[in-house]
Amino acid sequence: MKRFAVIGAGSWGTALGIIAARRGHEVRLWSRNAEVVESINRQHVNAVYLPDSQIPERVRATGKIEEALQLAELVILAAPSHATRAILTSMIPAVDPDMIFVSATKGIEIDTGKRISQIVAEVVGENFSPRFVCLSGPSFAKEVVEKHPTAVVAASTSVELGRSVQAELSSENLRIYTNDDVVGTELGGSVKNVMAIAAGMVAGLGYGSNSIAALITRGLAEMTRLALKEGAKLETLMGLAGLGDLVLTCTGNLSRNRFVGQELGKGRRLEEITGGMKEVAEGVKTTQALKLLATRLGVEMPITSEVHAVLYEEETVQEAAANLMTRPLREEF
């Protein structure tokens, strides 16, 4: 039995807390939302973010981050990417070198274009070298807790750490593979959210399977160009953290990012859409970070550019689709 701290009690953080508890671990789930904390501790359910899932008694919620981290051996980071640096900074007095940091956050920091592993290295690295694992892959929280067979990846430059997370969280319904490509795993989990917004736009315009298939395929090409430029491995992008997560998020009805794009395609305003959502659609902010990163690296990402233009430059979804379809003709590879 291990002691887990889960930092962030949205649907995915709550789901990971449930998974860890089902494996026999003690879990402390941190949330800054007092309603969530009370709901978990009193009714054993997260009434705000995962209302249909019973939470084991091994999971206790707290609004005090130092309490969540006390004696924790594995720390799961499940807060939105834009909040990660500030949360990590607040954690510093309570962290120690033996903790394993497991990132379950799929996003990139807006202002810097940095991945979660880089943020952890910067913030925690001022005190000691953090032990880091990225957990990513095609996994809707609701389906995972309902025990739908699911496969994800634990990526770490340390084989030992990756296998440790694999051993502690894998079950008959959750199969965790390992790899050593943190860069590719993180970028796959981030870029796919932007592509899911684009896929939603396509659906919102009323286009069918041909269009979605084209979008996913060309989105994978963009993801791969960027990741390889950053030093990732091609096979990672062809695996669960790349293609697998991309397909799920672009086609699944539980995808928040796809929902945002679909509603944009129907003509609704971004502020109206996100204002009615309980949880963050990571792709909205990640689009800004990706645009910054692609420009910095000199990587061509036309779908990302058009999503950015719709979200932040007043371009219509119809104009974005037309721009992509009228780009100069070229060879596929």
JORA-V117441 format. One record per helix or strand. SS is the DSSP state (~ for helix, > for strand). FROM is the first residue (numbers start at 1). TO is the last residue. Records with the same first field share a line. If there is no record, write none. Layout:
SS = FROM-TO  FROM-TO
This chain:
> = 3-7  26-30  45-46  50-54  59-62  74-77  100-103  131-136  150-155  174-179
~ = 11-22  34-43  65-69  81-94  116-126  141-145  159-169  182-204  209-229  234-237  240-251  256-265  270-275  282-297  302-312  317-325
